[in-house]
Amino acid sequence: MAQENNTNNSEQLVFEKVNYLLTAIGAVMVVVGFFLMSGGGSDDPSVFNEEIFSFTRVTLAPLVILAGYGVVFFAIMKKPK
């Protein structure tokens, strides 16, 4: 009976290993995007730092975050075989 119960649990999983792997990859992409967006400030509030408007923070980081969300969405919507 215990062996039969284990096979029922493994057959009832909603996602496959690929779905979980893609979800993890998407989550890592989102975290990397937020790390790319951080920084560029100044310790002295009276000094302006142009680095806050760099290509990495304004363009690349949001694209990486959106791509990560897209990968997570794809991983959720991908049908198991």
MODELLER restraints for C-alpha pairs under 7 A, 6 or more apart:
rsr = mdl.restraints
at = mdl.atoms
rsr.add(forms.Gaussian(group=physical.xy_distance, feature=features.Distance(at['CA:15:A'], at['CA:80:A']), mean=6.33, stdev=0.5))
rsr.add(forms.Gaussian(group=physical.xy_distance, feature=features.Distance(at['CA:16:A'], at['CA:80:A']), mean=6.08, stdev=0.5))
rsr.add(forms.Gaussian(group=physical.xy_distance, feature=features.Distance(at['CA:19:A'], at['CA:75:A']), mean=4.92, stdev=0.5))
rsr.add(forms.Gaussian(group=physical.xy_distance, feature=features.Distance(at['CA:19:A'], at['CA:76:A']), mean=6.71, stdev=0.5))
rsr.add(forms.Gaussian(group=physical.xy_distance, feature=features.Distance(at['CA:22:A'], at['CA:71:A']), mean=6.62, stdev=0.5))
rsr.add(forms.Gaussian(group=physical.xy_distance, feature=features.Distance(at['CA:22:A'], at['CA:72:A']), mean=6.57, stdev=0.5))
rsr.add(forms.Gaussian(group=physical.xy_distance, feature=features.Distance(at['CA:22:A'], at['CA:75:A']), mean=5.44, stdev=0.5))
rsr.add(forms.Gaussian(group=physical.xy_distance, feature=features.Distance(at['CA:23:A'], at['CA:71:A']), mean=6.91, stdev=0.5))
rsr.add(forms.Gaussian(group=physical.xy_distance, feature=features.Distance(at['CA:23:A'], at['CA:72:A']), mean=4.83, stdev=0.5))
rsr.add(forms.Gaussian(group=physical.xy_distance, feature=features.Distance(at['CA:23:A'], at['CA:75:A']), mean=5.64, stdev=0.5))
rsr.add(forms.Gaussian(group=physical.xy_distance, feature=features.Distance(at['CA:26:A'], at['CA:68:A']), mean=4.23, stdev=0.5))
rsr.add(forms.Gaussian(group=physical.xy_distance, feature=features.Distance(at['CA:26:A'], at['CA:69:A']), mean=6.21, stdev=0.5))
rsr.add(forms.Gaussian(group=physical.xy_distance, feature=features.Distance(at['CA:26:A'], at['CA:71:A']), mean=5.05, stdev=0.5))
rsr.add(forms.Gaussian(group=physical.xy_distance, feature=features.Distance(at['CA:26:A'], at['CA:72:A']), mean=5.03, stdev=0.5))
rsr.add(forms.Gaussian(group=physical.xy_distance, feature=features.Distance(at['CA:27:A'], at['CA:68:A']), mean=6.31, stdev=0.5))
rsr.add(forms.Gaussian(group=physical.xy_distance, feature=features.Distance(at['CA:29:A'], at['CA:64:A']), mean=6.37, stdev=0.5))
rsr.add(forms.Gaussian(group=physical.xy_distance, feature=features.Distance(at['CA:29:A'], at['CA:65:A']), mean=6.34, stdev=0.5))
rsr.add(forms.Gaussian(group=physical.xy_distance, feature=features.Distance(at['CA:29:A'], at['CA:68:A']), mean=4.83, stdev=0.5))
rsr.add(forms.Gaussian(group=physical.xy_distance, feature=features.Distance(at['CA:30:A'], at['CA:64:A']), mean=6.69, stdev=0.5))
rsr.add(forms.Gaussian(group=physical.xy_distance, feature=features.Distance(at['CA:30:A'], at['CA:65:A']), mean=4.50, stdev=0.5))
rsr.add(forms.Gaussian(group=physical.xy_distance, feature=features.Distance(at['CA:30:A'], at['CA:68:A']), mean=5.06, stdev=0.5))
rsr.add(forms.Gaussian(group=physical.xy_distance, feature=features.Distance(at['CA:30:A'], at['CA:69:A']), mean=6.87, stdev=0.5))
rsr.add(forms.Gaussian(group=physical.xy_distance, feature=features.Distance(at['CA:33:A'], at['CA:61:A']), mean=4.58, stdev=0.5))
rsr.add(forms.Gaussian(group=physical.xy_distance, feature=features.Distance(at['CA:33:A'], at['CA:62:A']), mean=6.54, stdev=0.5))
rsr.add(forms.Gaussian(group=physical.xy_distance, feature=features.Distance(at['CA:33:A'], at['CA:64:A']), mean=5.20, stdev=0.5))
rsr.add(forms.Gaussian(group=physical.xy_distance, feature=features.Distance(at['CA:33:A'], at['CA:65:A']), mean=4.97, stdev=0.5))
rsr.add(forms.Gaussian(group=physical.xy_distance, feature=features.Distance(at['CA:34:A'], at['CA:61:A']), mean=6.63, stdev=0.5))
rsr.add(forms.Gaussian(group=physical.xy_distance, feature=features.Distance(at['CA:36:A'], at['CA:56:A']), mean=6.57, stdev=0.5))
rsr.add(forms.Gaussian(group=physical.xy_distance, feature=features.Distance(at['CA:36:A'], at['CA:57:A']), mean=6.21, stdev=0.5))
rsr.add(forms.Gaussian(group=physical.xy_distance, feature=features.Distance(at['CA:36:A'], at['CA:61:A']), mean=5.43, stdev=0.5))
rsr.add(forms.Gaussian(group=physical.xy_distance, feature=features.Distance(at['CA:37:A'], at['CA:56:A']), mean=6.99, stdev=0.5))
rsr.add(forms.Gaussian(group=physical.xy_distance, feature=features.Distance(at['CA:37:A'], at['CA:57:A']), mean=4.48, stdev=0.5))
rsr.add(forms.Gaussian(group=physical.xy_distance, feature=features.Distance(at['CA:37:A'], at['CA:61:A']), mean=5.43, stdev=0.5))
rsr.add(forms.Gaussian(group=physical.xy_distance, feature=features.Distance(at['CA:40:A'], at['CA:49:A']), mean=6.98, stdev=0.5))
rsr.add(forms.Gaussian(group=physical.xy_distance, feature=features.Distance(at['CA:40:A'], at['CA:51:A']), mean=5.15, stdev=0.5))
rsr.add(forms.Gaussian(group=physical.xy_distance, feature=features.Distance(at['CA:40:A'], at['CA:52:A']), mean=4.53, stdev=0.5))
rsr.add(forms.Gaussian(group=physical.xy_distance, feature=features.Distance(at['CA:41:A'], at['CA:49:A']), mean=6.52, stdev=0.5))
rsr.add(forms.Gaussian(group=physical.xy_distance, feature=features.Distance(at['CA:41:A'], at['CA:52:A']), mean=6.39, stdev=0.5))
rsr.add(forms.Gaussian(group=physical.xy_distance, feature=features.Distance(at['CA:42:A'], at['CA:49:A']), mean=6.29, stdev=0.5))
